Amino acid sequence: MRYRPHLSALAAAAAILTGCQPQPSVAATTDALTLEAKIPLGAVSGRIDHLAVDLARRRLFVAELGNDSVGVVDIASGRLLHRIAGLKEPQGVGYVAGGDMLYVANAGDGSLHRYRGGDFAPIDVLQLGDDADNIRVEPGGDRLVVGFGKGALALIEATSGKKTGEISLTGHPESFQLDPSHGRIYVNMPDAHEIAVIDRAAAKQIASWRLKDAGSNFPMALDEAAQRLLVVYRRPALLAIFDTASGSVVGQLATCGDADDVFVDAKRQRVYVSCGDGALAVLERQGDAYRELGRIPTVSGARTSLFVAGLDRLFLAVRARGGEPAAIWVYRPKGG
């Protein structure tokens, strides 16, 4: 995701909201996540973007945007296994287990690179267009969806790497989620100040959802069990809850600042928000409402993360700072 200035560190908060205006926070911390390990990434400078996982091999792929590389971390041994160099501001990474392939989307030249998952040998490169960004692998792993340009989603056949279609949008797509139960794609478009609702079968936009007086909607997660779409805004820093059936806003909750990723822990009915202001916010769903359990201090700029249900771990990307190298911080959820 493109850079936005982050805010100063915030205290933690706990509150239940079902109305349409966030309320002041109450300082709190939580032990819902335990810092289990720090895995150094070595000589990596600049901003780190998104992550993906090869679950079978227990490998984590790290888009090292500022370093023009992708790091490959061996989770079991807690060490850097390999680094793919020579890229142009990699933002999105996606692993396809069926074909054992790694895809990397580059903002710098709009390219989509494909590599063999076993030895990271390059396969081919597809030119998409300006600012190639987030990658999502469809359920079943037959197709990828890649956001790029001033407003488009590319549809990519996973096994061949060929582009089979394109969905036009009214603004650059940031985070987006595939909703198999409704046959939709929800797309955050902060420049257009909206969430686009896409009919996957028709490959076209069918609705636009907006939140008045809120902007910079970058992270997004889908709580399928609750039929809720969770969208995090940066101006102001809040999490908005949309009913996926109606598109109506059913709640808002103040959260940490400069958020770039949000994930649902379905096992515990929790939500994890990673923020560049130096915090992880942990929320819990209770019926139709969400409440914040508290915030865990991290470091400034650590705003991208990945929750892997298959490993029951949250991975946080921490850029190099001072005398400390870049690293992946590994958190273990508590309870459940």
N, C-alpha and C positions, 0 to 999 in steps of 0.2 A: 504494500500500500504506500501511496505517496506520503511524503513527510508533512507533518503538521506540528507546529511548536507545542511542546508539552507544558503542563502546568506544574506548579510547585507541589511538594509532597502533601498529601492530605491525611487526616486522621481517619480511623475506621468509623463505621456507622451501623446502626441497627434500627429498622423501622419497617412497618407494614403499610403499604399504600395500595389502595384500590381506586383512588380518585384520579384526577387529571393533572395535579400539580405536585412536584416533588416537595418534600418537607425537610426542614433542617435535620442534620445527622446528629447522632449521639455517639461520642467517641467510644470505640470498642475494638478489641482484637479477638482473634479466634485461633483455636488449635485444630481446625477442621482439615488443614493441610500441614504435613510435617516435611521439612526440608531434609531429604534423605541423602543427596549427593550433589556434588558440583563437578561437572565433566569439562575440563579445559578444551577449548577449540584451537589452541595454538596461536599462530601469528595471523590473527584476523582483525582487520581494522574496519571502522565505520559501522553503519547500521546493519542490523540483522532483520530479515523479514520472515517469511512463513516457514512452516515445518511440515514434514510428512513422515510416514513410518512404513517400513517393511516389517510386518508383524512376525512373519515366519522366521526371519533371520535376526530379528530384534535389532534393526538398524534404524537410526533416525537421520533424516535428510534435513539439512539446515541451509536455507537460502541466505547466503552471506552477501547481501546486496552491495554494501560499501566496499567489499573485497573482491567483487566480480567472480565469486566462486560459490560452490555448494560443498559444505562439509558433510561427511558421512561418519556418524558416530556409532560405535558398537556399544549398545546399551548394557549388555551383560557384563562386559569387562570395564565399562566406564572410561573408554578412551576413543580418541579420534582414529578412525580406521583409514580414511582416504579423503582427498580433497579434489574436486573437479574444478579446474581452473579455466581461464580464458573466456568467461561469460561476460555479459553486458548488463549489469544491475539485475541479477535474478531476484524475482519477487515471489512467484508461485512455484511450488513443487508438488508433484502428485505421483504416487506409486500405484501401478496396476499389477496386482498379484497374479492374475490369470496369464498374462503374457510376460511377467517378470520384467517390467520396464519402468524406468524412471523418466518422468517428464519434467522439464524446467522451463518456465516462462520468464522472459527477459524484458524488463522495462526499457533498457537502453537502446535496443534495436528491434524490438517487437517480435523476436524470434521465439519459437518453441523447440527446444532441443529434446532428443530422445536418446536414452542410454540403456544398455543391458543392465538388469538389476544385479546380476551376479558379480561381474567384474567392472562395471561402469564404462564399458567400451561404447563410444558414440555410435549411434545407428544412423540418424539423419537429423535435418533441421528444417522446420517449416516456418516460413515468414507469414506472420499473422497481420501485423500492423503496429501502430504506435502503442507503447505502454502496455505490453502483455503483462497480465497481473495474476489474479487468483485462478486456481485450478480446482475443479471438483470432479471426482470419479463417480459416475452413475452407479446405482445399486446393480450388482451383477458384473460390473467392470467392463461392459462392452463399449462404453463411450465416455469421453471426457468433455467437460464444458470449461472453456477458458475465457475469462474476461479480457477485453483489450480495447484500445482506441478511444475515441471520443464517445463511443456508445455502441458496443456490440458484444455478443457472446458467440464464440466459435464452437461448433460441434465437431469433435474429433473422434474418428473410429480408433478405439484403443489399440487393436492389434496391428493395424497398418500404419497408424499415425497420419492418415489422410483426413483432410477437412471435408466433411460431408454436408455442412450447412452453416448458416449464420442467422442470429436473431438480432435485429436492430433495436437499439435503445435510444433514449433521449439524452443520455449523459454517460460518462465513464463509469463502468461497473466496479464497485469495490467488493466487499464480501457479499456472497450470495449462497443460497441454500436450496437444495433439491428436496421437494416434498412429494414422496411417492404416493402418499395416501390421497392427495388432491390432484396429482399430475401437474404440479406447478414448479416454477422456479421463482424464488423471491430474491430481488436484487437491490442492494443499497446503491443509490446514486446520489452522493452528497452534493455534487455540483448542481444537480437538477432539483435538490431538496425533496426527494421522494424515494419511495420503495416501489419498484416496478414488480408487478405480478404477471408472470409469463405462463401461458398455456404451453406445456411441453410438446404435446401432440401437434398443435397448430403452429408452434414455433413463432408465437407473436404475443405482444403485450395485451392483456385484457383488463388491467386495472392499475390504478396508481394510489398508493397510500401515503398520507402525509401526517406529520405531527406539527401543529402550529407552535411557533416560537421556539423551535429546536432545529439545530443544524449540525453538519459534519457527522452524519450517520455512517460510520465505517464498519464496526464489527456487527455480526449477526449470527444467531444460532436458532435452531428449530427444536422446540420441545414437543416431539411428536405425540407423546402420551397425553399431554394436556391440550394439544392442538393450539399451541401458542407460538408466536414468532417473537423472539427477543432481539431487540435492536438497541444498540448502545450509541448514544450521541455524545459529542464532545463539547458542544455549545448549546446549552449548559451540559455538564457531565451527568447524564441520567440514562437509565435503562427503561425503555418503553416496551410494554407487553401488548401485542396485537392478537386478536382472535383470528385464527386463520380461516374460519368459516365465514365471518362477516367483514373482516378487515378493520373492525373498530378497535380503538385503544381501550383496553380494560384495566390498565394500571400503569403507573410510573414510579420509579424508585431512583433516588439520587445515588450516584456511584462515583468511583474514582475517575480521575481526569486523564485525558490523552489515551483512551482505551483503543486497542487495535485488535484484540481477539476476545471472544466469549465462547464458552462451551457448556453443554449440558451433561451432567453426570446423572444418567437416568437411574442408575442403581440406588443412589442416595437422594434423588430428586433435588439435586443441587445445581448451582450455576457458578462458573468461575470466570471472572473478568480480569484480564491482565492489562495494566495501565502504565503508561510512560511516566506518570508522576511519581512512580516508585511504590506501587502497591498491587496486591492481588485482592480483589473483592470476592467474598464467598457469600452466595445467597442460597436460600432454601425455599422450595415450593411447599406451601401448605394449602391444600385445596386449590382454589382459584387464585390465591394471592402468593406473592413472593416477599420474603423478608431477608434483610441482610444479616448474616451471622457475625460478620466483622471483616476486617482487612488485615492482610499480612504484609508488613513492610518488605520491599525488595530494594531495587536501586533505580535511580532515574534513567529513563530510556529503555527499560526492560519491559516492552509492551507487546511482544509477540509470543505466542505459546501454542501448545497442542495438548489436549487431553486425549489419552489413548485408553479407551475402556478395556480393550483386550489385555493391557498391561496394568490397568488400574493405577496409572501415573499421569501427573501433569508435568509437562516439560516447558520450562521458561527460558527464552533466549536472552542472555545478558551480554551486552556489547562490552568491548574493552574499555576500561576506565582507569585513570591513574596508572599505577604499576601493576594492576590486575588484568590478566588476559581475558578475552571473551570466553564465555562458558555457557553450558546448559545446566540450569538448576533443576533437579529432579525432586518433585513433591509427591508424597504418598498421602492419599486421602485417609482420614480417620473415620471409623465407624462404618456401618452398613454391611 
